Amino acid sequence: MKKIACSILTPERYLFDGEIAFAVVQAHNGEMGFLVDHAPLISSLGYGEIRLSDAKTTSYFVVEGGVVQIRDNKLIILAEKALKKDELNKDEIEDKLKELRQKERESKLFSAEWLHILDDKKRLYARLRVAKR
């Protein structure tokens, strides 16, 4: 059976290197799925979940920006930041979200601080989604 060779890299480390049957990644404007013999493609990544599946298991990661490329059954995910599911702590993320919500209420609408808080919330909601899996 044909497989996709897949690698997930960040500037700091390799997170994954192996063969998969299919992948779903969070592109900048929605999820994209990849199967064997997918057409060549390059896309930017947003904040969200990556699911890598083989015949028996599914591995979960969170990605925070970067680029994905598939060509000749080789999927490369170059992430600005990415974490494995087991590196995420649901309770810590929920506590950080509570703090951000409070800061959001105290900050001026459309200020640089307010926009930064919104961005942090998107990142944390993506992490929370993966942590709850």
C-alpha contacts under 8 A as a table, 3 or more apart, distances in Angstrom:
res1	aa1	res2	aa2	distance
2	K	21	A	7.87
2	K	36	V	6.82
3	K	19	E	5.92
3	K	20	I	5.63
3	K	21	A	5.31
3	K	36	V	6.11
3	K	73	N	7.19
4	I	19	E	5.41
4	I	20	I	5.24
4	I	21	A	6.15
4	I	22	F	7.17
4	I	35	L	7.48
4	I	36	V	5.88
4	I	73	N	4.78
4	I	74	K	5.68
4	I	75	L	6.72
5	A	17	D	7.60
5	A	18	G	5.83
5	A	19	E	4.55
5	A	20	I	6.55
5	A	73	N	6.24
5	A	74	K	4.78
5	A	75	L	6.07
6	C	16	F	7.34
6	C	17	D	5.71
6	C	18	G	5.46
6	C	19	E	5.79
6	C	20	I	6.79
6	C	74	K	5.94
6	C	75	L	4.67
6	C	76	I	5.87
6	C	77	I	7.87
7	S	14	Y	7.47
7	S	15	L	7.54
7	S	16	F	5.30
7	S	17	D	4.44
7	S	18	G	6.68
7	S	75	L	6.44
7	S	76	I	5.04
7	S	77	I	6.15
8	I	14	Y	6.00
8	I	15	L	5.34
8	I	16	F	5.01
8	I	17	D	6.65
8	I	76	I	6.18
8	I	77	I	4.71
8	I	78	L	6.16
8	I	79	A	7.22
9	L	12	E	7.81
9	L	13	R	5.90
9	L	14	Y	4.51
9	L	15	L	5.85
9	L	16	F	7.29
9	L	76	I	7.86
9	L	77	I	6.21
9	L	78	L	5.08
9	L	79	A	6.06
10	T	13	R	5.34
10	T	14	Y	6.40
10	T	15	L	7.57
10	T	78	L	5.90
10	T	79	A	4.97
10	T	80	E	5.80
10	T	81	K	5.87
10	T	82	A	6.68
11	P	79	A	7.70
11	P	80	E	6.90
11	P	81	K	7.82
14	Y	17	D	7.28
15	L	82	A	7.78
15	L	83	L	7.54
15	L	84	K	7.26
19	E	54	D	7.57
20	I	23	A	7.32
20	I	52	L	6.48
20	I	53	S	5.63
20	I	54	D	4.74
21	A	35	L	6.59
21	A	36	V	6.94
21	A	52	L	7.83
21	A	53	S	5.78
21	A	54	D	4.68
21	A	55	A	6.79
22	F	33	G	7.25
22	F	34	F	5.53
22	F	35	L	4.79
22	F	36	V	7.08
22	F	52	L	6.17
22	F	53	S	5.49
22	F	54	D	6.81
23	A	33	G	5.60
23	A	34	F	5.14
23	A	35	L	6.89
23	A	50	I	7.25
23	A	51	R	5.58
23	A	52	L	4.57
23	A	53	S	6.24
24	V	31	E	6.53
24	V	32	M	5.53
24	V	33	G	4.29
24	V	34	F	6.33
24	V	49	E	7.93
24	V	50	I	5.61
24	V	51	R	5.12
24	V	52	L	6.65
25	V	31	E	5.59
25	V	32	M	5.43
25	V	33	G	6.50
25	V	45	L	7.81
25	V	48	G	7.63
25	V	49	E	6.27
25	V	50	I	4.51
25	V	51	R	6.60
26	Q	29	N	7.75
26	Q	30	G	5.86
26	Q	31	E	4.54
26	Q	32	M	6.43
26	Q	45	L	5.90
26	Q	46	G	5.81
26	Q	47	Y	6.66
26	Q	48	G	5.18
26	Q	49	E	5.82
26	Q	50	I	6.39
26	Q	63	V	7.54
27	A	30	G	5.26
27	A	31	E	5.53
27	A	32	M	6.37
27	A	43	S	6.70
27	A	44	S	5.87
27	A	45	L	4.10
27	A	46	G	5.19
27	A	47	Y	7.97
28	H	43	S	7.80
28	H	44	S	5.71
28	H	45	L	4.71
28	H	46	G	4.13
28	H	47	Y	7.58
28	H	65	G	7.94
29	N	46	G	7.25
34	F	38	H	6.19
35	L	38	H	5.72
36	V	73	N	5.98
37	D	72	D	6.85
37	D	73	N	5.82
38	H	70	I	7.31
38	H	71	R	7.43
38	H	72	D	7.89
38	H	73	N	7.03
39	A	70	I	7.50
39	A	71	R	6.85
40	P	69	Q	7.45
40	P	70	I	5.38
40	P	71	R	4.53
40	P	72	D	7.26
41	L	69	Q	5.62
41	L	70	I	5.44
41	L	71	R	6.80
42	I	67	V	7.09
42	I	68	V	5.68
42	I	69	Q	4.41
42	I	70	I	6.72
43	S	67	V	5.73
43	S	68	V	5.42
43	S	69	Q	6.63
44	S	65	G	7.17
44	S	66	G	5.78
44	S	67	V	4.39
44	S	68	V	6.27
45	L	63	V	7.65
45	L	64	E	7.29
45	L	65	G	4.78
45	L	66	G	4.99
45	L	67	V	5.33
45	L	68	V	6.73
45	L	79	A	7.74
46	G	63	V	7.23
46	G	64	E	5.93
46	G	65	G	4.74
46	G	66	G	7.27
47	Y	62	V	7.41
47	Y	63	V	5.64
47	Y	64	E	4.41
47	Y	65	G	5.92
47	Y	122	K	6.96
47	Y	123	R	5.83
47	Y	126	A	6.10
48	G	62	V	5.51
48	G	63	V	5.49
48	G	64	E	6.68
48	G	123	R	7.63
48	G	126	A	4.76
48	G	127	R	7.27
49	E	60	Y	6.98
49	E	61	F	5.81
49	E	62	V	4.60
49	E	63	V	6.20
49	E	126	A	6.63
49	E	127	R	7.87
49	E	129	R	7.64
49	E	130	V	6.33
50	I	60	Y	5.76
50	I	61	F	5.03
50	I	62	V	5.91
50	I	63	V	6.87
51	R	58	T	6.42
51	R	59	S	5.75
51	R	60	Y	4.94
51	R	61	F	6.67
52	L	58	T	5.46
52	L	59	S	5.16
52	L	60	Y	6.66
53	S	56	K	7.49
53	S	57	T	5.75
53	S	58	T	4.29
53	S	59	S	6.40
54	D	57	T	5.70
54	D	58	T	6.62
59	S	85	K	7.89
60	Y	84	K	6.40
60	Y	85	K	5.48
60	Y	130	V	6.69
61	F	82	A	6.81
61	F	83	L	5.57
61	F	84	K	4.50
61	F	85	K	5.30
61	F	130	V	6.77
62	V	82	A	5.44
62	V	83	L	5.36
62	V	84	K	6.58
62	V	85	K	7.16
62	V	126	A	6.73
62	V	127	R	5.95
62	V	130	V	6.42
63	V	66	G	7.89
63	V	79	A	6.37
63	V	80	E	7.71
63	V	81	K	5.96
63	V	82	A	4.35
63	V	83	L	6.75
64	E	79	A	6.67
64	E	80	E	6.12
64	E	81	K	5.12
64	E	82	A	6.04
64	E	123	R	6.82
65	G	79	A	5.75
65	G	80	E	5.27
65	G	81	K	6.71
66	G	77	I	7.47
66	G	78	L	5.53
66	G	79	A	4.16
66	G	80	E	4.96
66	G	81	K	7.70
67	V	77	I	5.98
67	V	78	L	5.21
67	V	79	A	6.27
68	V	75	L	7.25
68	V	76	I	5.74
68	V	77	I	4.46
68	V	78	L	6.20
69	Q	74	K	7.93
69	Q	75	L	5.73
69	Q	76	I	5.26
69	Q	77	I	6.54
70	I	73	N	6.56
70	I	74	K	5.45
70	I	75	L	4.39
70	I	76	I	6.39
71	R	74	K	5.36
71	R	75	L	6.77
79	A	82	A	6.03
83	L	87	E	6.32
83	L	88	L	7.44
84	K	87	E	5.37
84	K	88	L	7.16
85	K	88	L	5.57
85	K	130	V	6.08
85	K	131	A	5.79
85	K	133	R	7.99
86	D	89	N	7.81
86	D	131	A	7.60
88	L	93	I	7.90
88	L	127	R	7.10
88	L	128	L	7.94
88	L	130	V	7.97
88	L	131	A	5.58
89	N	92	E	5.46
89	N	93	I	6.31
89	N	131	A	6.47
90	K	93	I	5.21
90	K	94	E	6.20
90	K	128	L	6.02
90	K	131	A	5.48
90	K	132	K	6.69
91	D	94	E	5.14
91	D	95	D	6.21
92	E	95	D	5.09
92	E	96	K	6.27
93	I	96	K	5.12
93	I	97	L	6.20
93	I	124	L	6.44
93	I	127	R	7.45
93	I	128	L	6.34
94	E	97	L	5.02
94	E	98	K	6.32
94	E	128	L	7.42
95	D	98	K	5.15
95	D	99	E	6.45
96	K	99	E	5.11
96	K	100	L	6.23
96	K	124	L	7.94
97	L	100	L	5.01
97	L	101	R	6.14
97	L	121	K	6.60
97	L	124	L	6.89
98	K	101	R	5.17
98	K	102	Q	6.40
99	E	102	Q	5.22
99	E	103	K	6.31
100	L	103	K	4.97
100	L	104	E	5.96
100	L	117	I	6.46
100	L	120	D	7.93
100	L	121	K	7.05
101	R	104	E	4.96
101	R	105	R	6.35
102	Q	105	R	5.24
102	Q	106	E	6.46
103	K	106	E	5.07
103	K	107	S	6.11
103	K	117	I	7.66
104	E	107	S	5.26
104	E	114	W	6.09
104	E	117	I	6.46
104	E	118	L	7.93
107	S	111	S	7.50
107	S	113	E	6.86
107	S	114	W	5.85
108	K	111	S	5.60
108	K	113	E	7.82
108	K	114	W	6.46
109	L	114	W	6.06
110	F	113	E	7.99
110	F	114	W	5.79
110	F	115	L	6.18
111	S	114	W	5.10
111	S	115	L	6.29
112	A	115	L	5.20
112	A	116	H	6.15
113	E	116	H	5.06
113	E	117	I	6.20
114	W	117	I	5.08
114	W	118	L	6.36
115	L	118	L	5.12
115	L	119	D	6.35
116	H	119	D	5.13
116	H	120	D	6.24
117	I	120	D	5.02
117	I	121	K	6.13
118	L	121	K	5.07
118	L	122	K	6.37
119	D	122	K	5.22
119	D	123	R	6.43
120	D	123	R	5.11
120	D	124	L	6.18
121	K	124	L	5.05
121	K	125	Y	6.00
122	K	125	Y	5.21
122	K	126	A	6.29
123	R	126	A	5.28
123	R	127	R	6.41
124	L	127	R	4.96
124	L	128	L	6.04
125	Y	128	L	4.95
125	Y	129	R	6.18
126	A	129	R	5.25
126	A	130	V	6.61
127	R	130	V	5.33
127	R	131	A	6.06
128	L	131	A	4.90
128	L	132	K	6.13
129	R	132	K	5.43
129	R	133	R	6.91
130	V	133	R	5.40
